C-alpha cells in the first residue's frame, strides 16, 4: 500500500507499507529503555501500551530505472533466544 510520495530532484520516491506485525511490549524492541521512559511517548503506543510497528520499503524511480530499497529489520536484540 502506498503511504507516501516525494520528488527529490529527478527521483520519484514512493514509501510502501509491506507489513504490520502484531503489537509488542516496547521493551522487547527496545530492551535498554525502561517502561516508565515510554510515558511521554504514549501517542506512539496502543491503548494497551504496546508498540505497533509499521514496516515498509521504498521504490525509487529515476530516468535510468527503478529500485526497490528494503533495509529489513535485522535479527533484533534477542536473536540468540
N, C-alpha and C positions, 0 to 999 in steps of 0.2 A: 504494500500500500504506500503510495506517495505521501510523504509527510512534510516535505519542504522542497524549495527550488531556489537556486540563486544563479546569477550570471556573474562570473569573475573573468573580466577581460573577454577572451574568445572561448572560454569554457562555460558549459552549462553543467551545473552540479545539482543532482537530484538526491534528496535524502529518502531512503526507502525503509519502512518498518518491515522486518522479516521475522520477528518472533517476540512473544510476550510471555516469558516464563511465569510460573506461579509465584506469588509474593513470598518473600523470605524474611526472616528476622534480620534486621540490618547488621547485627553483629556477626552474622555468618559471612556476609560480603565484606564487611569492614571490621575484622576481629580486634583491631587495635583501638577502635573507637567505643568508648563506654556508652551504654544505653542512654544514660542521662544526657549525654552530649547531643543526642538527636532532638531534644526538646525544642530548640529554636528552629528546627527544620521539619517540623511536623507536617507542613504542607506537602512534603515530598513522600510522605508515608500514607499507607492506607488507614482506615479508621481503626484497624486492629494494631496499628503501629508497625506494620511490615513494609519493607521496601519492595516496590513494584517496578522491576527493571523493564525497560523497552530496549530491545536490541535492533540494530539496523545496519545498513551499509550505505554506500554512496555509488551512484552511477555518474561518471564524468564523461561528458561528450565534448569532443574537440573537433576542429575541422579535419583532423587526421584519424579519428576513430573514437571508439567507446571503450571505457574501462570500468570494471566493477571493483570497488575497493571495500573489503570487509576485513577489518583487523581481528575480528573474533574476540572472545572474552578470555582466552587463555585457560590454563589449568586451574586458576584460582588459588587462594591462600591455603586451602586444605586439600590439595591434590594428592597428598600421601595417604589420606584416610581411606 
